[in-house]
Amino acid sequence: MNEVTTFSATVSATARNGILVVAIDNPPVNATSADVRLGLSRALAHAEAAIGIKGVVITGAGKTFIGGADIREFGKPAIEPTLPDVIEKIEALSKPVIAALNGAALGGGLELALACHYRIASPATQVGLPEVKLGIVPGAGGTQRLPRLIGVPAAIELIASGRIAKAKEALSLGIVDELAEGDLIATTIKSAQKLTDTPPRRTGELAVAPAGPAEIEKASSKILAKARGQKAPAEAVRLVASSHRPLAEGLADERATFLALRDSREAAALRHIFFAEREASKVAGLENVEPHPVTTLGICGLGLMGSGIAVAALAAGYTVIGLDQTQQAAEKGYERIVGLLERNLASGRLDQSGFDAQKSILVVTTTDADLAPCDLVIEAVFDDLTVKIDLFRRLDKVIRPDTILATNTSYLNPDEIAAATAHPERVLGLHFFSPAHVMRLLEVVRCKETAPDVLATGLTVAKKLKKLPVVTGVTEGFIGNRIFSAYRREAEFLLEDGALPHEIDAALEDYGFPMGLFAVYDMAGLEIAWARRKRQAATRDPSQRYVEIADRLCEAGRLGQKSGRGWYAYPDGKRTIDPEVTAIIEAEREKKHITPRSFSREEIGQRMLQAMATEGEALLAEGIAARPGDIDLVMVNGYGFPAHKGGPMFARS
Ligand code: 3HC
């Protein structure tokens, strides 16, 4: 047995044939916390001084190499040594240092690996500098060392997007030097022994291959166009594009930029979203609850929504049985699903064997009894109470008693649907967002009678579908649509009070929404909401303020982009302000004796934000949402709220 030397609580090493194999063991993701930095620093000093040590291997315990700097330390007083100190020591060591990448090497983890003199990766490795997703730039040499290895354009593309690359791509780009199919540590030790005869190849000493402005523009323009007012991506591009200057100068600039961004509101907002995502799956009362095993999934209704759900389910490896009313509808659904798979094949997201495998586990039917083998059935039929109740009652007769029934309703009361079934405790809501194979958000609705194991199964399936599940209680529209209603209402009040649709849209886009509310309405079409308003008219509280402008638009045949006119006009397909809409708005103001006033963009933004936050507070008070962070996740992932503003609950704090 080789003797273990402990350098700190999280860093230890064994000497194997003259190579010091240093392991970082700092669960859950081996982040470079203060204790890791201290341990590494001591291990490096030991390796430098020990005569019997000819080289060093650095690796991670468990399935991660290093997930990055410890985000929980951000905002706290700095503890020496810093990550750049440790990284500088690695690069400067007189003996070869090799990174044995046993899993994800992200952020500071990849930066540490880049300063090693050689990198060997297991096939499970993923590499990336995802700092921009946290509102920062790499702060320990990533923007300076990566372009020295792979060139400026490729480094810009990776760093400014924060994209993660798999092992094979990392090899072809030149980020790693070798892949080890077998025993990673044994392979790395062998390589380390070979490298002891040659001087260490220091990444920081390599020249940056020249790149012209056109190449830089090509690599960065699309990414920056998507940045929606965030600072970090542009700063990342600037730092990489100037990496040909002396290393020390580039590193100093990078560190100063990193520190300034780290302390910004934007970074705090994105950290909030990062931790909220991890918190969301921790649901009170489910700690020791076992989910049901699910392998076969039934989907009722193979329209756009059902087909999207099917595609997500097939990708997750579930066997899918699709049910629709008529042979023609079932066949159309099958074709739509296969069409979406073909698109994935054409785009390279799916290879031929993956395509064949997914297609082979899809069947469609018009016979209820064919759903008998299902462990979970999701309905995505027309959003009508009678239709859904009828379906679930029919299913009650053909599925096993432990099969879970999920409704994808947006606005109906799932408690009423559940109550009409034989086993309400096995019913929950799974509210997907359209297109369901693309959108990450999934509201998991805990109904009055939903059993804990049923809810736990819903969450497990959601994660397997690669969705972001957020648990919500029952209320009209659940978390998202209820806040969205408040937001919409406020926009309509603003219209009546003096703002015009394009002014409100411009304020929202300024704030970071990808598209203004009225432009979105026009894209989606106005008739469904109009029909709902007409249904609700009889029961509407007459003392509540109600804005009729949208009704006037619909009555005038302005049903959105499809009809060529809505909140805007679309001559030649181009969205333009329409004086006719302005006249309708003015007439409504006059009718209500409202003297219009003007609003600044900031004021519009503030009023919209306040409306959302107030509704969010109500959802918390009613126990519909468990945490402010859950509300923020819903709005960021389902409604275009800019992540770098942290969601309405974070933004108003
Ligand atoms: N610091 C602190 N905690 C972290 C962390 C980090 N960098 N990364 C993950 N965690 C925590 C999570 O909060 C979670 O904690 P919890 O169990 O208390 O909820 C736990 O680790 C497990 O995380 P995941 O649920 O995400 O685990 P997965 O196995 O699904 O994914 C991962 C692992 C791919 C490493 C993923 O956690 C991840 O993407 N982490 C962030 C990567 C990142 O952004 N790194 C850059 C950090 S900034 C930086 O390095 C600055 C440098 O340039 C100076």
Boltz pocket constraint, residues with backbone or C-beta under 6 A from the ligand:
constraints:
  - pocket:
      binder: B
      contacts: [[A, 28], [A, 29], [A, 31], [A, 64], [A, 66], [A, 67], [A, 68], [A, 69], [A, 70], [A, 71], [A, 72], [A, 83], [A, 104], [A, 106], [A, 107], [A, 108], [A, 109], [A, 111], [A, 130], [A, 131], [A, 134], [A, 137], [A, 138], [A, 139], [A, 140], [A, 142], [A, 274], [A, 275], [A, 278], [A, 279]]
      max_distance: 6.0
